[in-house]
Amino acid sequence: MPRTRRAPDQQSSRKRAEKAGRRAEMLCALFLRLKGYRILATRHKSPVGEIDIIARRGKVLIAIEVKNRPNRETALFALRPRQQVRIARALESYARQIGHDGDLRFDLMMVHGLVRVEHLRNAWHAS
């Protein structure tokens, strides 16, 4: 089946969103480092899912999903249950790979505007 081509304005909009998302991830990684987290991986891809940032703090392995949205409400609603399941599976897979047998945690970081960062620890629990 042939792929449809996107209009040039859609392509440039998509590229801008991708660039803004990468900037938000870099900002969040810096924020986490300053707070004492050790960043283990960024943009980690596995067959079961993708994780924006994987960090460790003490004995806890943490998957951090980054949402770059205009406000808190749209960022919160952008993290869907299906995505949460994929992230949880990806973190469990990563934990097995590195031999981690401690706690796992799932955080959400939201970037509003240029530099406002909000970190929600234990944003959801894997089922």
C-alpha positions as CSV (number, residue, x, y, z in Angstrom):
1,M,0.0,0.0,0.0
2,P,1.6,3.4,-1.0
3,R,2.2,5.9,1.7
4,T,0.5,9.2,1.4
5,R,2.8,12.2,1.4
6,R,2.3,14.8,4.0
7,A,1.8,18.4,3.1
8,P,4.9,20.6,3.6
9,D,3.3,22.5,6.4
10,Q,2.5,19.2,8.2
11,Q,6.1,18.0,7.8
12,S,7.6,21.2,9.2
13,S,5.1,21.2,12.1
14,R,6.1,17.6,12.9
15,K,9.8,18.5,12.7
16,R,9.3,21.4,15.1
17,A,7.3,19.2,17.5
18,E,10.1,16.6,17.4
19,K,12.8,19.2,18.0
20,A,10.8,20.7,20.9
21,G,10.3,17.2,22.4
22,R,14.1,16.5,22.3
23,R,14.8,19.9,23.9
24,A,12.3,19.0,26.7
25,E,13.9,15.6,27.2
26,M,17.4,17.3,27.5
27,L,16.0,19.9,29.9
28,C,14.4,17.1,32.1
29,A,17.6,15.0,32.1
30,L,19.5,18.1,33.3
31,F,16.9,18.8,36.0
32,L,17.1,15.2,37.2
33,R,20.9,15.2,37.3
34,L,20.8,18.4,39.4
35,K,18.3,16.6,41.8
36,G,20.7,13.7,42.3
37,Y,19.4,11.2,39.8
38,R,21.8,9.1,37.7
39,I,20.7,9.0,34.0
40,L,21.2,5.5,32.6
41,A,19.6,5.9,29.2
42,T,17.7,8.4,27.1
43,R,15.3,7.6,24.3
44,H,15.6,3.9,25.1
45,K,13.9,1.7,22.5
46,S,13.0,-2.0,23.0
47,P,10.7,-4.4,21.2
48,V,8.0,-3.8,23.8
49,G,8.2,0.0,24.1
50,E,10.1,3.2,24.3
51,I,11.2,5.1,27.4
52,D,12.2,8.8,27.2
53,I,14.6,8.7,30.2
54,I,15.7,5.8,32.4
55,A,17.3,6.9,35.7
56,R,18.3,5.5,39.0
57,R,18.1,7.1,42.4
58,G,19.4,4.9,45.2
59,K,18.0,1.4,44.6
60,V,15.1,2.5,42.5
61,L,15.0,2.2,38.7
62,I,12.8,4.9,37.2
63,A,11.1,5.3,33.8
64,I,10.4,9.0,33.1
65,E,8.0,9.9,30.4
66,V,8.4,13.5,29.2
67,K,5.5,15.5,27.9
68,N,6.1,19.0,26.3
69,R,2.6,20.6,26.3
70,P,1.2,24.1,26.6
71,N,-0.3,23.4,30.0
72,R,-0.5,20.8,32.8
73,E,-3.9,19.4,31.9
74,T,-3.0,18.5,28.3
75,A,0.3,17.0,29.5
76,L,-1.6,14.8,32.0
77,F,-4.1,13.6,29.4
78,A,-1.4,12.9,26.8
79,L,-0.2,9.9,28.8
80,R,-2.7,7.2,27.9
81,P,-3.1,3.8,29.7
82,R,-1.8,1.9,26.7
83,Q,1.3,4.0,26.6
84,Q,1.8,3.4,30.4
85,V,1.6,-0.4,29.8
86,R,4.2,-0.2,27.0
87,I,6.6,1.9,29.2
88,A,6.1,-0.5,32.1
89,R,7.0,-3.5,29.9
90,A,10.0,-1.7,28.5
91,L,11.3,-0.8,32.0
92,E,10.8,-4.4,33.2
93,S,12.7,-5.6,30.2
94,Y,15.5,-3.1,30.8
95,A,15.7,-4.1,34.5
96,R,16.1,-7.8,33.5
97,Q,18.8,-6.9,31.1
98,I,20.9,-5.1,33.7
99,G,20.1,-7.5,36.5
100,H,18.2,-4.9,38.6
101,D,16.1,-6.6,41.3
102,G,15.0,-3.5,43.2
103,D,12.0,-1.3,43.0
104,L,10.7,0.2,39.8
105,R,9.0,3.6,39.5
106,F,7.1,5.4,36.8
107,D,7.4,9.2,36.7
108,L,6.0,11.9,34.4
109,M,7.8,15.1,33.7
110,M,5.9,18.0,32.1
111,V,7.5,20.9,30.4
112,H,5.3,24.0,29.9
113,G,6.5,26.9,27.8
114,L,10.3,27.3,27.5
115,V,11.6,26.2,30.9
116,R,8.8,25.4,33.4
117,V,9.4,21.8,34.5
118,E,7.1,19.8,36.7
119,H,8.1,16.3,38.0
120,L,5.4,13.9,39.1
121,R,6.9,11.0,41.0
122,N,5.0,7.7,41.0
123,A,2.7,9.2,38.3
124,W,1.2,5.7,37.8
125,H,1.7,2.1,38.9
126,A,2.2,-0.9,36.6
127,S,-0.6,-3.4,36.7
